[in-house]
Amino acid sequence: MGIRERQDRERQAVRQAILEAARDLFITEGYRNVSIRKIAERIEYSPAAIYSYFPSKDDIFFALAEEGFRRLDLKIRDLVAGDDPLEDVRRCWWAYYEFSKEHREFFELMFVDRSVPQITDQWPGMAVVHDMLAVAAERIQRCVDAGIFAPGTDAVVALHLVWGPSPDLRSSATPAGSRPARIRTLSRAMCWSSSSRGSRPEARRRLFRVHHRHPIFRAYPIHPNQCVQS
């Protein structure tokens, strides 16, 4: 192994150690209570050394968020490869639930902690999120094309609206034993919201209210009447 290659591997190892230490501290102490100095102390480095890898604490969070979204994207793609469009839609939400169990630390940072920096459409890592959402929206569109969901349903907007309450499935207020049942209920609710009954104005407004609770979709301002076109 050459000197340059060894240096690159060592630098990558330190970068990963910073991310893992920061992730653990963000979860245990809360994002706003963690400083660069605390992260440096955890891995026994100087704050100056941390800054040579990440310009700010926010940049550390965004690196963690991008890794988390890449993992979630892979999880969804692995599960939605069937011929039944409705089953694929349900699997999208089941993948999200399984991700929340398998990668709890990432899930807490990405979807639960409201003190983290806001994810906007200008964030470079948003390309990963766009790709992930496109997979789910394409499955919803297939349901529309097959007549399972109401004609005129906007697949992208319906996706954003229904995903809004999903983080509650892993909140401490939701008993662990009830979460699988709630994710099934959520998938049924999505089907209802896209049906002729769910296209009524009051149904759109209910889903619109939960949309703004989801950190991913702060970058997507929408109006409740966009959910299903009459």
Secondary structure, DSSP 4 states (H G I P E B T S, - for coil): --HHHHHHHHHHHHHHHHHHHHHHHHHHH-GGG--HHHHHHHHT--HHHHHTT-SSHHHHHHHHHHHHHHHHHHHHHHH--SS-HHHHHHHHHHHHHHHHHHTHHHHIIIII-TTSPPP-TTSTTHHHHHHHHHHHHHHHHHHHHTTSSPTTB-HHHHHHHHHTTGGGGGSTTS-GGGHHHHHHHHHHHHHHHTSTTTTSHHHHHHHHHHHTT-GGGGG----GGGSB--
